[in-house]
Amino acid sequence: MTEDRTYETAVARLEEIIRRLDSGEAELRETLELIREGQELVSYCAGELEAVTQGLEELRLEELVARLEQGGRD
């Protein structure tokens, strides 16, 4: 899951990992691998959310600038 990864696919995989860990059926080594994968997915999702948040802030700033420029012309 690298090039085809999206926020949605990462969250879905995290849910699978959580279900597997909650089942109590994972052996010790599998548990360690699942936790490592989960940490990497959480990091990826946090980065995606940060990028979206930044994009929204930039759009709001552009909208504010446009309103201020338009208000100065009236």
C-alpha positions as CSV (number, residue, x, y, z in Angstrom):
1,M,0.0,0.0,0.0
2,T,2.2,2.9,-1.2
3,E,1.3,4.5,-4.5
4,D,-2.4,3.7,-4.2
5,R,-2.7,4.8,-0.7
6,T,-5.3,7.4,0.2
7,Y,-6.6,8.7,3.5
8,E,-9.6,6.5,3.1
9,T,-7.7,3.3,2.4
10,A,-5.3,4.1,5.3
11,V,-8.3,4.5,7.7
12,A,-9.9,1.3,6.5
13,R,-6.6,-0.6,7.0
14,L,-6.3,0.9,10.5
15,E,-9.8,-0.3,11.3
16,E,-8.8,-3.8,10.2
17,I,-5.7,-3.7,12.4
18,I,-7.7,-2.6,15.4
19,R,-10.2,-5.4,14.8
20,R,-7.4,-7.9,14.6
21,L,-5.7,-6.6,17.8
22,D,-9.0,-6.5,19.6
23,S,-9.8,-10.1,18.7
24,G,-6.9,-11.2,20.8
25,E,-6.0,-13.8,18.2
26,A,-2.8,-12.2,16.9
27,E,0.4,-13.8,18.2
28,L,3.2,-11.7,19.7
29,R,5.2,-11.1,16.5
30,E,2.0,-10.3,14.5
31,T,0.9,-7.9,17.2
32,L,4.3,-6.1,16.9
33,E,4.0,-5.9,13.1
34,L,0.4,-4.7,13.3
35,I,1.3,-2.0,15.8
36,R,4.2,-0.8,13.6
37,E,2.0,-0.7,10.5
38,G,-0.7,1.1,12.5
39,Q,1.8,3.8,13.7
40,E,2.9,4.4,10.1
41,L,-0.7,4.7,9.0
42,V,-1.6,7.1,11.8
43,S,1.4,9.2,10.8
44,Y,0.3,9.2,7.2
45,C,-3.3,10.1,8.1
46,A,-2.1,13.0,10.3
47,G,0.0,14.3,7.5
48,E,-3.0,14.2,5.1
49,L,-5.2,16.0,7.6
50,E,-2.6,18.6,8.1
51,A,-2.3,19.2,4.3
52,V,-6.0,19.5,4.0
53,T,-6.2,21.9,6.9
54,Q,-3.4,24.1,5.4
55,G,-5.2,24.1,2.1
56,L,-8.4,25.2,3.7
57,E,-6.6,28.0,5.5
58,E,-5.0,29.2,2.3
59,L,-8.4,29.2,0.6
60,R,-9.9,31.3,3.4
61,L,-7.0,33.7,3.2
62,E,-7.4,34.1,-0.6
63,E,-11.2,34.7,0.0
64,L,-10.4,37.3,2.6
65,V,-7.9,39.1,0.3
66,A,-10.5,39.0,-2.6
67,R,-13.1,40.6,-0.3
68,L,-10.8,43.3,0.9
69,E,-9.7,44.1,-2.6
70,Q,-13.4,44.2,-3.7
71,G,-14.3,46.4,-0.8
72,G,-11.6,48.9,-1.6
73,R,-13.0,49.3,-5.1
74,D,-16.5,50.2,-4.1
